Amino acid sequence: MKRILTALVLVPLVIALVFLGPDWLVTLASCAVAMLAAWEYLGIAQVTDARPPRIPVLVAILLLFTVWLRWPDRLPEGVGALALALFVYCAFASPIERVLRDAATAVFCLIYTGLTLVALPALRSSEDGKWLLTFLFCVVWAGDVVALYVGRSLGRHKLAPGLSPNKTWEGAIGSIAGSLLATLGLVALSMQLQKREIMALVFQGSVWHWLLLAVVVNVAAQVGDLAESGLKRSAGVKDSGTLLPGHGGVLDRIDALLLAAPVLWYAQVIQHF
């Protein structure tokens, strides 16, 4: 029940932000989520005897989103400069026996929770940004929900027991099916709205293009989920936090997006080459 109630609150807020929020607010919200996820990730890292500097990492993530908002064409240079700055900070601030662990954890956190979520405002700023984000969230959410129920009711064959003992092949296949059904629903809704000259949702191109993209995004989302589970299991941690009732922490809730969002972003970049 807690999981359902949390979703009932968060989903409308996310959809409203996608369609009604200005670009700067989408960037700010994405940055806030990235910083919360980073805080939880750094807490997990401390269990493994790393002590990465939390405040400098959070400041680096904030600056990363600032670079994207003000100078989007300078994002690669910004990522490099911030990563080097974190490395130098750890080299001088951490005890000598922890420099390697602290620097590696801090730089990886910048990439894992910061750069990956820059994909959200990057997608939103494109010409089809609102529809792309709607597609992304619906594909990931539908896949997650169907995987949960199919896995619990039909799951027999373990998918990756070393990373996540509860994940099954049946749940993974159900997840892809859920994403495909959500995509078909979005495309059908888009066509009906366009017939009535309502351009609130537009998916141009062949339906096969969107179905293929849904499979790619879904697979990326499932890999992201498994990868985050691997991080937690390596540290002996069950949940990244307790901020979201029924969902664990912020990192637990967005682990799929951390790979799905940049994969969709890269797909759009490749498409426009």
PECOR-V957523 format. One record per pair of residues at least 24 apart in sequence whose ideal C-beta (glycine too) atoms are under 6 Angstrom apart, sorted by the first residue. I is the first residue (numbers start at 0). J is the second residue. If there is no record, write none. Layout:
((I	J) (I	J))
//
This chain:
((1	244) (1	245) (2	245) (5	243) (5	244) (5	245) (5	246) (17	129) (17	132) (18	129) (22	124) (25	120) (25	123) (26	64) (26	68) (26	120) (29	116) (29	119) (29	120) (30	64) (33	60) (33	112) (33	113) (33	116) (34	60) (35	249) (36	112) (36	249) (36	250) (37	108) (37	112) (39	239) (39	240) (39	248) (39	250) (40	108) (40	112) (40	250) (43	234) (43	236) (44	104) (46	234) (46	236) (47	234) (49	100) (49	101) (49	104) (50	97) (50	101) (51	101) (51	104) (51	105) (55	88) (56	105) (56	108) (59	85) (59	109) (60	113) (63	113) (67	117) (78	114) (82	106) (115	257) (115	261) (118	260) (118	261) (118	264) (119	260) (121	264) (122	264) (130	200) (130	201) (135	263) (137	181) (137	185) (138	178) (138	181) (138	213) (138	216) (138	217) (139	220) (139	255) (139	259) (141	177) (141	178) (141	181) (142	174) (142	177) (142	178) (142	217) (145	173) (145	174) (145	177) (146	170) (146	173) (146	174) (149	173) (159	225) (162	225) (162	228) (162	229) (163	225) (163	228) (171	221) (175	217) (178	213) (178	217) (179	210) (179	213) (182	209) (182	210) (182	213) (216	259) (216	263) (219	258) (219	259) (219	262) (220	255) (220	259) (222	258) (223	254) (223	255) (223	257) (223	258) (224	254) (224	255) (227	254))
//
